[in-house]
Amino acid sequence: MASFSGLDSLAQQAFNPTRNPVEASMHDYEIRILRDNSKVAALIAITGTSDEAMIREAKRIAQDRPIEVWREIECIYRSARTMHRAA
């Protein structure tokens, strides 16, 4: 008879109310620092757990230059100076 204890353990982890699902999942991000003409001047690949933390980090790195922050294939943040740029 097959043992399902491994599956039971995974199910317990998945439905544990004290487990923070954000901490458990890592995402790939790209921070794009842009020139004034909206062309990419620098691209930084980084892994993280929080969109908000990646946006804060991008702002810190960019030092007031226009930026975009992408989580995998979705643009999650564009600075005001890049709003006219098509995704």
BATILUM-540932 format. One record per residue (C-alpha): x, y, z; residue in one letter; residue number from 1; chain. Coordinates in Angstrom, 2 decimals, always signed. Layout:
// residues N
+---------+---------+---------+------+-------+-------+
|    east |   north |      up | sese | pakol | fivex |
+---------+---------+---------+------+-------+-------+
|       X |       Y |       Z |    A |   NUM |     A |
...
+---------+---------+---------+------+-------+-------+
// end
This chain:
// residues 87
+---------+---------+---------+------+-------+-------+
|    east |   north |      up | sese | pakol | fivex |
+---------+---------+---------+------+-------+-------+
|   +0.00 |   +0.00 |   +0.00 |    M |     1 |     A |
|   +1.34 |   +3.46 |   -0.92 |    A |     2 |     A |
|   +2.19 |   +5.95 |   +1.79 |    S |     3 |     A |
|   +0.70 |   +9.42 |   +1.50 |    F |     4 |     A |
|   +2.45 |  +10.98 |   +4.49 |    S |     5 |     A |
|   +4.45 |  +13.26 |   +2.18 |    G |     6 |     A |
|   +1.23 |  +14.53 |   +0.60 |    L |     7 |     A |
|   -0.35 |  +14.94 |   +4.03 |    D |     8 |     A |
|   +2.61 |  +17.05 |   +5.12 |    S |     9 |     A |
|   +2.28 |  +19.25 |   +2.02 |    L |    10 |     A |
|   -1.44 |  +19.65 |   +2.65 |    A |    11 |     A |
|   -0.81 |  +20.67 |   +6.26 |    Q |    12 |     A |
|   +1.71 |  +23.29 |   +5.12 |    Q |    13 |     A |
|   -0.67 |  +24.59 |   +2.46 |    A |    14 |     A |
|   -3.60 |  +25.00 |   +4.85 |    F |    15 |     A |
|   -1.70 |  +26.14 |   +7.93 |    N |    16 |     A |
|   -3.35 |  +29.43 |   +8.99 |    P |    17 |     A |
|   -0.15 |  +30.66 |  +10.68 |    T |    18 |     A |
|   +1.90 |  +30.22 |   +7.50 |    R |    19 |     A |
|   +2.43 |  +33.45 |   +5.57 |    N |    20 |     A |
|   +2.07 |  +32.55 |   +1.86 |    P |    21 |     A |
|   +3.93 |  +35.69 |   +0.77 |    V |    22 |     A |
|   +7.04 |  +34.61 |   +2.64 |    E |    23 |     A |
|   +6.90 |  +31.20 |   +1.02 |    A |    24 |     A |
|   +6.82 |  +32.37 |   -2.60 |    S |    25 |     A |
|   +9.69 |  +34.04 |   -4.39 |    M |    26 |     A |
|   +9.20 |  +35.99 |   -7.60 |    H |    27 |     A |
|  +11.59 |  +37.13 |  -10.30 |    D |    28 |     A |
|  +11.68 |  +40.90 |  -10.72 |    Y |    29 |     A |
|  +13.32 |  +43.29 |  -13.15 |    E |    30 |     A |
|  +14.12 |  +46.84 |  -12.20 |    I |    31 |     A |
|  +14.45 |  +48.97 |  -15.32 |    R |    32 |     A |
|  +16.14 |  +52.33 |  -14.90 |    I |    33 |     A |
|  +15.16 |  +54.47 |  -17.85 |    L |    34 |     A |
|  +16.64 |  +57.36 |  -19.76 |    R |    35 |     A |
|  +14.57 |  +60.50 |  -20.30 |    D |    36 |     A |
|  +13.51 |  +59.11 |  -23.72 |    N |    37 |     A |
|  +12.11 |  +55.99 |  -21.94 |    S |    38 |     A |
|  +14.83 |  +53.69 |  -23.32 |    K |    39 |     A |
|  +16.32 |  +51.24 |  -20.82 |    V |    40 |     A |
|  +19.58 |  +52.56 |  -19.36 |    A |    41 |     A |
|  +20.06 |  +49.70 |  -16.87 |    A |    42 |     A |
|  +18.33 |  +46.43 |  -16.13 |    L |    43 |     A |
|  +18.64 |  +44.74 |  -12.76 |    I |    44 |     A |
|  +17.34 |  +41.19 |  -12.21 |    A |    45 |     A |
|  +16.45 |  +40.41 |   -8.61 |    I |    46 |     A |
|  +14.41 |  +37.84 |   -6.67 |    T |    47 |     A |
|  +12.07 |  +38.83 |   -3.88 |    G |    48 |     A |
|   +8.87 |  +38.10 |   -2.00 |    T |    49 |     A |
|   +7.12 |  +41.48 |   -1.99 |    S |    50 |     A |
|   +6.12 |  +43.89 |   -4.75 |    D |    51 |     A |
|   +6.26 |  +46.79 |   -2.30 |    E |    52 |     A |
|   +9.78 |  +45.92 |   -1.19 |    A |    53 |     A |
|  +10.99 |  +45.68 |   -4.80 |    M |    54 |     A |
|   +9.43 |  +49.06 |   -5.66 |    I |    55 |     A |
|  +11.14 |  +50.66 |   -2.63 |    R |    56 |     A |
|  +14.45 |  +49.07 |   -3.65 |    E |    57 |     A |
|  +14.05 |  +50.25 |   -7.24 |    A |    58 |     A |
|  +13.42 |  +53.84 |   -6.08 |    K |    59 |     A |
|  +16.48 |  +53.68 |   -3.82 |    R |    60 |     A |
|  +18.72 |  +52.36 |   -6.61 |    I |    61 |     A |
|  +17.38 |  +54.70 |   -9.30 |    A |    62 |     A |
|  +17.94 |  +57.86 |   -7.23 |    Q |    63 |     A |
|  +15.06 |  +59.84 |   -8.78 |    D |    64 |     A |
|  +15.55 |  +58.53 |  -12.33 |    R |    65 |     A |
|  +12.48 |  +57.13 |  -14.10 |    P |    66 |     A |
|  +11.90 |  +53.43 |  -13.43 |    I |    67 |     A |
|   +9.73 |  +50.44 |  -14.15 |    E |    68 |     A |
|   +9.45 |  +47.38 |  -11.93 |    V |    69 |     A |
|   +8.35 |  +44.10 |  -13.51 |    W |    70 |     A |
|   +7.27 |  +40.94 |  -11.68 |    R |    71 |     A |
|   +7.95 |  +38.24 |  -14.22 |    E |    72 |     A |
|   +5.96 |  +39.48 |  -17.27 |    I |    73 |     A |
|   +3.75 |  +42.05 |  -15.51 |    E |    74 |     A |
|   +4.72 |  +45.69 |  -15.03 |    C |    75 |     A |
|   +3.78 |  +46.39 |  -11.41 |    I |    76 |     A |
|   +5.13 |  +49.94 |  -11.14 |    Y |    77 |     A |
|   +5.97 |  +52.84 |  -13.42 |    R |    78 |     A |
|   +7.26 |  +56.14 |  -12.14 |    S |    79 |     A |
|   +5.17 |  +59.16 |  -13.15 |    A |    80 |     A |
|   +7.73 |  +60.26 |  -15.75 |    R |    81 |     A |
|   +7.23 |  +57.00 |  -17.68 |    T |    82 |     A |
|   +3.42 |  +56.90 |  -17.76 |    M |    83 |     A |
|   +3.31 |  +57.75 |  -21.47 |    H |    84 |     A |
|   +5.47 |  +54.73 |  -22.36 |    R |    85 |     A |
|   +3.66 |  +51.70 |  -23.79 |    A |    86 |     A |
|   +4.16 |  +48.44 |  -21.89 |    A |    87 |     A |
+---------+---------+---------+------+-------+-------+
// end
